[in-house]
Amino acid sequence: MNAYTKYFVNKFLWYFVTLLIAVGLNFILPRLIEGNPVSIIVSQMTQGMTDSDTIKRVYETFMVEFGIDKPLGTQFLIYVKNLLMGDLGTSFGLYPKKVTDILASAVPWTVGLQLPAILVGWILGNVLGAVAAYKKGVFDKVIFPVALFINSIPFFTLAIIMLYVFGLTLKWFPLSGGYDFQMIPHLSFDFIFSVIRHHTLPFLSIVLVTIGGQAIGMREMSIYELNSDYVLYSKLLGIRDSKIAKYVFRNAMLPQITGLALSIGTMVGGSLICEIVFSYPGIGTWLFTAIRQLDYPLISGCTLLIAVSVLLANFTLEIIYGFIDPRIKAAQMEDH
């Protein structure tokens, strides 16, 4: 077994163990929330009923239907068995809808909102941070405080401010949803325009905070690299500034690329509160609804999707780094 294969297997085993723990926690944690989801469903279904025997029968039917009458250990085994078959169960709150169907409809909205926002914020933030570090002067004195201020604002606070100013006061953009509620999703100019209008405010609130964080990170890393010994040595050797700058920013980019990979991995769960503020039809809004309704299968489905996304992003990053980072390669050779 060569050094890289050993490194790969070692990382895979650690991530597999983490996934097993995540699956266990996904099952247990929703069930620690106080209350009985079946009671909530039955009370909604039996409104106006006075016959206690009928209400009791409805309650017992649903307990059996959702398997909550069984011991916790048995419930867990059924959960794992269904999981291996790709079945995340049936939603309690949206019975008889399958959790996989709900998530399949929500994921495109979350990815469509957050992937462009993260990429745009990452590119602009890194460019601004690098320029601020390299040019210094007024540019640095303006960009750094502004980036620091924006980065200190949580996603949801900025989202609420933008919703109040541009949605409620100026009425430039709609207040909630993914498209006008009277529309049926179809491929037409009106529908696409409606989606873009609903997309704009949540998109901008994520982009602005992302720019702030990335600009600060890139500026700090660039300043650190610009003051490194190899830069001073290169200058003494008479190497051109433009060539030195290329090496400086390539080294400064490594942690930023890590940040981008993790942002894309945590994208499914990253700005969930932003989605909730705008009632955007993504994972965040469904998770919020599921928690309010004590919908165990939907809570587990959403959190498992987030956990798997984060683990996959981290694992992919570790494998790529094993190839491209000479320090990790050196460590592999030493272990070997």
PyMOL commands that set and color helices and strands:
alter all, ss='L'
color gray80, all
select helices_A, chain A and resi 3-31+37-45+52-65+72-84+99-135+137-151+155-169+189-226+229-236+241-265+267-270+272-277+283-292+296-324+326-335
alter helices_A, ss='H'
color red, helices_A
deselect
rebuild
show_as cartoon
